[in-house]
């Protein structure tokens, strides 16, 4: 999958095999398989087919990738869908850990969420983690859609933490990914990428954001 970076994912139209890479790969594999099984029937997640020591295989889910739909002019539908789906996740007391349009599949006809992908970072936590990260994804990768972020927050529904708290959560996640990449390959391209993203995120000013 072209949007992934901590795993290698391949599919044949019937099954999808995800192999985990980098530090704590076995832990992330166990986390994902556990949450996929726990949430089946409660949230739209792929059905687990097989788990090995190095991979999780799930049934293929047909749908359009959220980031691709953003690029195709469907930002309102995608961001509102992100908000509604995140509210469902948080009602179960779960933090996804890498939430955003990059990890959602949508029905291209109705724009209902077909699948929530990539649960390897899921954990108990606070809602601001996912709210802030979805916002970060849009601001970083789809800045042209920043004016539509209120549609995401409105669809989520609950009171939204203010900018200082969201910004702090974005910085915390960037630091965690910087640590992850630097422990994986010290001085490598991943570390350089996340150091630059951390610096860019730190420079965002409150007056630029709702």
Secondary structure, DSSP 8 states (H G I E B T S, - for coil): -TT-SSEEEEE-SSEEEEEE-STTHHHHHHHHHHHHHHHBTTB----EEEE-SSEEEEE----EEHHHHHHTT-HHHHHHHHHHHHHHHHHTT-B-SS-SGGGEEE-TTT--EEEE---TT-BS--THHHHHHHHHHHHHH-GGGGGGHHHHHHHH-S----HHHHHHHHHHHHHHHHHHHHHHSTTSHHHHHHHHHHHHHHT--GGG--
